[in-house]
Amino acid sequence: MSANGPNDDWPSAAIEFLKESLPVASQSPLKWSDDSMTAYQFGCDALVALGQAERFGPGALAKDCPTLPETLPRWDDICVTVLGLAHVRFLRVAAPTPPGIYQPVRTAPDANIAAYKTADAAQASTDILPLLASLGLAENGQWTQASETIHWRDGDGWKPSHLHDVRFMEAVKIACETMPDDINDEMDRLVTITDDDVEKSVILSRKVRDINYANAKRRAQDVAPPEVLPPDIELARGRAGVEHNRSDKLDWMFYRRWRLSDGWLSDEESQRALEIFHDPLAQNMRRAVIRERYDGLVMAELGWKPPDKSSAS
């Protein structure tokens, strides 16, 4: 199955579901609100990408003459968006209870979607089942082969064991071997943290601290003066702040430019992609690629500097 989906009907099925599932803004029946919720934000983005709406403030406004775009958004991204709104509940087998430890009996509803390899059995409302079939995610009461790695992109579907799946490990190798020059250069820059980067972070933190204190005093709040940290603690926090920022930027690189089925996306291909952030598959791929390319580097150890490639023999 390609990124374009299993049939010609999947876009219309997704559109109908999204329109029914997104909250409608109180001031306009033609506007959907994202309510500052991630799943709704993705849904609004999907309606825009499917040619049904335009982004309008914190939501999307229906077009007068909606029509599917000549180039459709990615099927896999639309599926992730739909599943985030469809309230599909995975039913994993519970770990055995250790002897002598009492556990109250808990009953789980019976699954109406059977497991397929790493995709756990699940329960979904019966009115969702035709939609899952139209998208090629479920068939005859079971998850399809094509749906399996789609679930890896959901927090409830991702498992640590996926890190050892041959498909994931092969994708790490491909991502390292086929990395575009612009991604390579940006990655080198982001994993390199200098003393100057840390010092700038410390200075910014001090400014924010002082501004917050001044604002509190201006509001006549009874607040203690800002704490003056020992230099080593201040530097450690400054470095942690830089690491967090760089880690976030690296994640976005994968959200926008990488997919398991296709590897690195070209600029043109990335225009079809939805920015599905908080994607655990992309985040874990980023961690694995960083470790592979930079000799075991993990984000907590940033500060390591990549070798000067111009001097390599």
Solvent accessible surface area in square Angstrom, and as a share of the most:
residue,aa,sasa,rsa
1,M,126,0.56
2,S,65,0.42
3,A,22,0.17
4,N,82,0.42
5,G,15,0.14
6,P,51,0.32
7,N,63,0.32
8,D,138,0.72
9,D,93,0.48
10,W,2,0.01
11,P,3,0.02
12,S,66,0.43
13,A,20,0.15
14,A,0,0.00
15,I,18,0.09
16,E,108,0.49
17,F,23,0.09
18,L,0,0.00
19,K,72,0.30
20,E,132,0.59
21,S,38,0.24
22,L,6,0.03
23,P,37,0.23
24,V,82,0.47
25,A,10,0.08
26,S,119,0.77
27,Q,132,0.59
28,S,26,0.16
29,P,113,0.71
30,L,106,0.53
31,K,15,0.06
32,W,19,0.07
33,S,21,0.14
34,D,12,0.06
35,D,79,0.41
36,S,111,0.72
37,M,102,0.46
38,T,52,0.30
39,A,28,0.22
40,Y,49,0.19
41,Q,61,0.27
42,F,19,0.08
43,G,0,0.00
44,C,0,0.00
45,D,40,0.21
46,A,0,0.00
47,L,0,0.00
48,V,50,0.29
49,A,30,0.23
50,L,0,0.00
51,G,6,0.06
52,Q,15,0.07
53,A,1,0.01
54,E,99,0.44
55,R,90,0.33
56,F,112,0.47
57,G,62,0.60
58,P,90,0.57
59,G,0,0.00
60,A,0,0.00
61,L,60,0.30
62,A,24,0.19
63,K,75,0.32
64,D,140,0.73
65,C,111,0.67
66,P,62,0.39
67,T,96,0.56
68,L,80,0.40
69,P,43,0.27
70,E,183,0.82
71,T,85,0.49
72,L,46,0.23
73,P,4,0.02
74,R,6,0.02
75,W,12,0.04
76,D,12,0.06
77,D,0,0.00
78,I,0,0.00
79,C,0,0.00
80,V,17,0.10
81,T,3,0.02
82,V,0,0.00
83,L,20,0.10
84,G,40,0.38
85,L,12,0.06
86,A,4,0.03
87,H,160,0.72
88,V,23,0.13
89,R,124,0.45
90,F,32,0.13
91,L,32,0.16
92,R,117,0.43
93,V,147,0.84
94,A,87,0.68
95,A,87,0.68
96,P,126,0.79
97,T,68,0.40
98,P,72,0.45
99,P,133,0.84
100,G,91,0.87
101,I,96,0.49
102,Y,179,0.68
103,Q,95,0.42
104,P,65,0.41
105,V,140,0.80
106,R,201,0.73
107,T,127,0.74
108,A,62,0.48
109,P,52,0.33
110,D,128,0.66
111,A,46,0.36
112,N,51,0.26
113,I,1,0.00
114,A,47,0.37
115,A,46,0.36
116,Y,49,0.19
117,K,152,0.65
118,T,35,0.20
119,A,2,0.01
120,D,26,0.14
121,A,24,0.18
122,A,0,0.00
123,Q,61,0.27
124,A,5,0.04
125,S,61,0.39
126,T,104,0.61
127,D,108,0.56
128,I,17,0.08
129,L,54,0.27
130,P,85,0.53
131,L,16,0.08
132,L,0,0.00
133,A,55,0.43
134,S,35,0.23
135,L,0,0.00
136,G,10,0.10
137,L,0,0.00
138,A,9,0.07
139,E,111,0.50
140,N,150,0.77
141,G,43,0.42
142,Q,74,0.33
143,W,2,0.01
144,T,25,0.14
145,Q,131,0.58
146,A,28,0.22
147,S,0,0.00
148,E,1,0.01
149,T,33,0.19
150,I,10,0.05
151,H,3,0.02
152,W,1,0.00
153,R,17,0.06
154,D,46,0.24
155,G,62,0.59
156,D,90,0.47
157,G,5,0.05
158,W,35,0.12
159,K,45,0.19
160,P,104,0.66
161,S,69,0.45
162,H,2,0.01
163,L,52,0.26
164,H,136,0.61
165,D,25,0.13
166,V,106,0.61
167,R,88,0.32
168,F,3,0.01
169,M,98,0.44
170,E,83,0.37
171,A,11,0.08
172,V,16,0.09
173,K,110,0.47
174,I,74,0.38
175,A,0,0.00
176,C,30,0.18
177,E,120,0.54
178,T,80,0.47
179,M,24,0.11
180,P,39,0.25
181,D,118,0.61
182,D,77,0.40
183,I,8,0.04
184,N,27,0.14
185,D,88,0.46
186,E,62,0.28
187,M,0,0.00
188,D,24,0.13
189,R,126,0.46
190,L,2,0.01
191,V,0,0.00
192,T,29,0.17
193,I,3,0.01
194,T,46,0.27
195,D,116,0.60
196,D,82,0.42
197,D,33,0.17
198,V,7,0.04
199,E,73,0.33
200,K,126,0.53
201,S,24,0.15
202,V,3,0.02
203,I,71,0.36
204,L,113,0.56
205,S,67,0.44
206,R,98,0.36
207,K,120,0.51
208,V,73,0.42
209,R,77,0.28
210,D,66,0.34
211,I,101,0.51
212,N,85,0.44
213,Y,62,0.24
214,A,42,0.33
215,N,48,0.25
216,A,9,0.07
217,K,106,0.45
218,R,176,0.64
219,R,148,0.54
220,A,93,0.72
221,Q,83,0.37
222,D,149,0.77
223,V,53,0.30
224,A,81,0.63
225,P,100,0.63
226,P,40,0.25
227,E,121,0.54
228,V,130,0.75
229,L,33,0.17
230,P,65,0.41
231,P,103,0.65
232,D,100,0.52
233,I,73,0.37
234,E,25,0.11
235,L,86,0.43
236,A,63,0.49
237,R,148,0.54
238,G,5,0.05
239,R,72,0.26
240,A,57,0.44
241,G,37,0.35
242,V,14,0.08
243,E,22,0.10
244,H,139,0.62
245,N,71,0.36
246,R,25,0.09
247,S,20,0.13
248,D,69,0.36
249,K,91,0.38
250,L,0,0.00
251,D,13,0.07
252,W,59,0.21
253,M,18,0.08
254,F,0,0.00
255,Y,9,0.03
256,R,110,0.40
257,R,34,0.12
258,W,6,0.02
259,R,9,0.03
260,L,39,0.19
261,S,87,0.56
262,D,76,0.40
263,G,9,0.09
264,W,25,0.09
265,L,2,0.01
266,S,53,0.34
267,D,96,0.50
268,E,143,0.64
269,E,80,0.36
270,S,22,0.14
271,Q,146,0.65
272,R,53,0.19
273,A,16,0.12
274,L,14,0.07
275,E,76,0.34
276,I,5,0.03
277,F,33,0.14
278,H,121,0.54
279,D,6,0.03
280,P,15,0.10
281,L,4,0.02
282,A,3,0.02
283,Q,38,0.17
284,N,20,0.10
285,M,0,0.00
286,R,6,0.02
287,R,95,0.35
288,A,11,0.08
289,V,0,0.00
290,I,1,0.01
291,R,92,0.34
292,E,113,0.51
293,R,61,0.22
294,Y,8,0.03
295,D,128,0.66
296,G,42,0.41
297,L,7,0.04
298,V,54,0.31
299,M,31,0.14
300,A,85,0.66
301,E,103,0.46
302,L,6,0.03
303,G,25,0.24
304,W,86,0.30
305,K,129,0.54
306,P,31,0.20
307,P,100,0.63
308,D,92,0.47
309,K,109,0.46
310,S,102,0.66
311,S,90,0.58
312,A,73,0.57
313,S,163,1.05
